[in-house]
Amino acid sequence: MEWSPTSCREVVAVVLTHRGRIGLFRRSDGVTWDTGLWHCITGYLPSCEDPLTQALVEIAEEAGIAAAELELQNTAVVEQHDSEGNVWRIHAFHFQSLTEIVTLNWEHDAAHWFDPAQLGMMRTVMWLGTVLGALSVTGYLQAMPVLTQMQNHGEDTYVEKA
């Protein structure tokens, strides 16, 4: 019998960097999952929507940064299988932000531009390391062993460079 996922969910994940630092956002009490954890900008990808367009929408909504203030650095598609048999297809983007000014919406209660070496000390969502690695974010490789150790919860991950 061939394995088939319970469902496939598509999301966008956006890593912002500015002058060698990585922008992370802490999930607020207003969200229902991963409250209090640091992560990149994310959002569901509506059916038939362009992932890049949706990524720019999420950046504007969650960080208040306009497309004109962004330079696309890299993209990747990551498939992650969760413990319930779902496949999460993550359309990942790395943008260099020309501004460090962030305006948060209700989804986050804090934002900070972190030195990559600090990432191993942060309580992050479990898949952040996978997204950073897939995008080959500069400086991430030094923090990767600690993040991988902290975030490895047994999910299978597949990465495809775009």
DANOR-V7971 format. One record per pair of residues at least 6 apart in sequence whose C-alpha atoms are under 8 Angstrom apart, sorted by the first residue. I is the first residue (numbers start at 1). GAP is how many residues later the second one is. Records with the same first field share a line. If there is no record, write none. Layout:
I = GAP  GAP
//
This chain:
5 = 80  81  82
6 = 78  79  80  81
7 = 78  79  80
8 = 78  79  80  81
9 = 35  77  78  79  80
10 = 34  35  36  78  79  80  81
11 = 31  32  33  34  77  78  79  80
12 = 30  31  32  33  39  42  43  78  79  80  81
13 = 27  28  29  30  42  77  78  79  80  118
14 = 26  27  28  41  45  78  79  80  81
15 = 7  8  9  25  26  77  78  79  80  117
16 = 6  7  8  24  78  79  80  81
17 = 6  77  78  79  80  96
18 = 78  79  80  81  82  95
20 = 95  96  118  119
21 = 92  93  94  95
22 = 91  92  93  94
23 = 17  88  89  90  91
24 = 14  15  16  17  87  88  89  90
25 = 13  14  15  16  83  84  85  86  87
26 = 9  10  11  12  13  82  83  84  85
27 = 7  8  9  10  11  12  80  81  82  83
28 = 7  8  78  79  80  81  82
29 = 6  7  78
30 = 76  77
31 = 76
34 = 91
37 = 86  87  88
38 = 84  85  86  87
39 = 85  86  89
40 = 88
41 = 17  18  21
42 = 13  16
43 = 11  12  15
45 = 6  9
51 = 40
52 = 41
55 = 38
56 = 10  11
59 = 6  7
60 = 6  7
61 = 43  44
62 = 41  42  43  45  46
63 = 39  40  41  42
64 = 38  39  40
65 = 34  36  37  38
69 = 28  29  30
70 = 25  26  27  28
71 = 24  25  26  27
72 = 21  22  23  24
73 = 20  21  22  23
74 = 19  20  21  61
75 = 16  17  18  19  60  86  87
76 = 15  16  17  58  59  83  84  85  86
77 = 12  13  14  15  57  82  83  84  85
78 = 10  11  12  13  14  53  56  79  80  81  82
79 = 8  9  10  11  78  79  80
80 = 7  8  9  10  75  76  77  78
81 = 6  7  74  75  76
82 = 6  73  74
83 = 72
92 = 39  43
93 = 42
94 = 41  43
100 = 13
102 = 9
104 = 6  7
116 = 23  24  26  27
117 = 22  23  25  26
118 = 25
119 = 24  28
120 = 23  24  26  27  30
125 = 26
126 = 24  25  26  27
127 = 24
129 = 15  18  19  22
130 = 27
132 = 8
133 = 7  8  11
134 = 25  26  27
135 = 26
//
